[in-house]
Amino acid sequence: MKKILLGALLIVSCFAFGQKIKIKDNIALVDGKNYVKVIEDNSVKHGFDIETLNGEKIFYLKHVRYEDARERKASNPQGTVIYVEVFSSDLNTKYFETFNVKEFIKILFNANILDKDSNINTAELETISKKIGSEYSKRRGSIY
């Protein structure tokens, strides 16, 4: 019984401290507060500009999709792998890869990459880029 209670407390505490990320009307909200703009790039399929609330472009996100036979299972018979590449707004620097747009917003918020004035903390961005890396592209490269 004690183990069940302890497990329940751990689960509840995880939910209590996690940020709630929602994207509504091109605005990413973190715990109900406006954080950044997420603007779909209509010139390409599945690209997004991340902008400050004042409209300054700060990042570009590109969805990538490929098939990997090693990822095939009943719930994913084609072995489809989908991830997001995170670039600088000028597209000259690729920082890291993550699972989806909401996960990127969560990383941006939790790593304090943006200060209260929406300026990029380059030291934090470099640190998180090294920590996260480009695991999806590495795996993709190993199948070709």
Helices and strands as residue ranges (DSSP letters): H 2-17, E 21-24, E 27-30, E 33-41, E 47-51, E 57-67, G 69-71, E 80-88, E 94-98, H 101-110, H 122-132, H 135-141
